[in-house]
Amino acid sequence: MNVLIVDDDRLVGISLKTILEAEPDISVAALGTSGAEAPALYRKYCPDILLMDIRMEGVNGLDAAAEILSADSGAKILFLTTFSDDEYIIRALRLGAKGYLLKQDFESIVPALRAVCKGQNVFGNEVIRKIPDILSVSPKPDSDELPLTEKEFEIMRLVAEGLNNKEIALALFLSEGTVRNYLSSILEKLGVRDRTQLAIYFYRHLRP
């Protein structure tokens, strides 16, 4: 797994590099120190995951992520910050970030990177607790009123639990291609963009 780190605190960046490169399956492609240089570094190194701070001088991590995702919608961006600011969280989610962790939870960084690399979305416990309160959504619908089949609803539930397509396929005895087709249909029916927004939809609207 190849990781690009962008953090305007050089000491933090170096510390993260040391932590990550102690793992046999992780290498650090480069260290960036500003949001302004993040898009160019991403294009140059094509990392598996971009691990980036949010609050930086000049161009912040969210603006940098927006530029990167506009050019590469499949970019895997994991935000690592000291701030659980509601505005930051909601914009990160809407951008399609794969995760949002607090630096205080440093022990979760490596597992989070591995999960994101496998296609899962990762959000720290504090962030997850905040999500229902900070998203502006319509009144909670009854699951029976959703335009989803029973199979589509089950796939949505498994996505919300963090399973990737392969794991869902194994759980439901389907092929990965069939799962992908179901997922595309679910996203279109609910008007959400990606797995992250689908998981948020489930937890906000349908989880008991």
N, C-alpha and C positions, 0 to 999 in steps of 0.2 A: 504494500500500500504506500503510495507516494503522496505526501502531504505538503502543502504550501502554507506557511504560517505568516500572517500579517498582523502585527501589533506595534503600536507606536512606542511602547515601553520596551526598549531593547533588552533589558534584563529579563523581562517576562518572556520575550521571544526566545532568548538563549536558553532560559530555564525549560520552556516547553520543548525546544529542540532536544535538549539533554534527556528529558523524560521520555520522549517519543522514540528516540533512537536507541534507547535501552531495550526496546522491544524488537525481537528478531524479524517481525513481519512489517515493520514500519520504517520508512526512510523519509527524511525531510528534504524536499527539493530546493527550497530557498526560504530565506527570512525577509519579509517586507516590513517596512516601518511606517507606512502611511496608506490610507485608503486611495490616495491619488495614484499610487504605483501598483495597486492590486490588480486592475484589469490587464495591464501589460505583463505583469508577472504570471498571471493565470494563462494568458495566451502563450507565453514563452515556455512554461513548464508543463502545461496541461496536467495538473495534479489530479489524483483520484478524489481528493477532498481539499477544500480550502478552509482552513481554520483561522477565523478572523475576529478581531476585536470590533466593537461597534463605535464607541466614542473615541474618535481620533481627531487631531487637529486638521483643519481644512476639510477634505472629503471624508465623511464618516464611513463606517463599514457598510451601512445600509445602502447608501448611495452607490458605493463601489459594487456591492452585490447586485443592485438593480442593473447596472451597466453590464456586468458579466452575464447575468441571466438573460438579458435582452439579446445577447449574441449567442449564448449557449444555454438553452432552457434546461438542459440535462445536468448543468453544473451542480455539484454537491457542495453546499456551503454550510458549515457548522459555525455558528456564532458562539464565541466564548467571551464573556464580559463580566464586569463586577456589578452591573446594573440590571435589576429586574424591573426596569421602567415599563409601565403598561404600554406606552406609545411605541417603544422599541419592540416589545414582544409582538404586538399586533401587526406592525409593519413587516417584521421578519417573517411572520406566518403568511401574510398576504403576498410577500415576494416569492414564497416557495422555498424558504430555507429548510434544510434537512434537520436542523436542530438548533437549540438555544440553551446553552449551559452557563452557569455562573462559575467564575474562576475559583470561588471558594470550594466548589465541588471538584477539586482537581483530580481526586481519585477516580472520578467517573469519565475522565477525558478519553483514556485509551479504550475502554469498553464502548464508549459512544462512537468513536471513530470507526471501530470494527463494525458496529451495527449500521452506521450510515453507509459504509462501504458495501454492505450486503443489501442495501436498498431500503433500510428501515429509517424511520424518523425518530429523533431522540430529543426529548425536552426534559430539563431538570424538574424535580418534584415541585419546587416552588413555582416554577413557570406553569406547570400543568394545573396547579391549584388556582392560578389566577385566570386561566383562559376563559372559563365560563362567565366570569364577571366582567371581562374587558371587551368581549366581542359583542358588537351590536347585531342582534339577530332577530328574526321574526318569531312570533309565538311558537312554542313547542308543538310540533304536529304529532298526531298519533301515528305510530309505525304502520298501522293498517291503511293510512291515507297516503303513504308514500308510493310513488309510481315504480316500485321495485318488486321483482319477484322474490320468492322466499330464498332462492339461491343467491340472488344479488344482495339481499339484506345480510345473509350469513357471511358473504365475502366482505362486505363493508365492515361488519363487526370484527372480522379477523384482521383487516387492515388497521383498524383502530387499536387493536391489541399489539400492533407492531410487527406482524408476520409479513414476510416478503412473498412474492408470487410463488416461488418454489415450495415454501412451507404451506401456503394456502392450498396449492395443488395436492400436496401429500395429505393434508388434513381432510380434504373434500373428495379425494380420489378423482381428480381432474388433471388434465394436462396443463402445463404452464401457459400454452397458447390460449387455451380456453379461459383460463383465469384472466389473462390480459384482455381478451375480448369482453368478458363480463365487466372488468374494471372500467374499460372505455365507455361501455354502456351506462354504468352507474354514474360516472363523472358527468356524462352528457345529460342524463335525466335529472340530476340534482343541481346542475349548473355550477359545479366546483371544478377547480383547475387541476388539482393533483392529489396525491395520497395524503399529504399533510392537511389540506383543507377538508378532505373527506373524513379524516380521523376527528378533526375538530367538530365537523358537522354532527358526527355520531355522538361524541361526548356531550355536546351542547344540547342537541335536540332529543336524543333517543336513549342515552344511558339512564337507567333508573336512578 
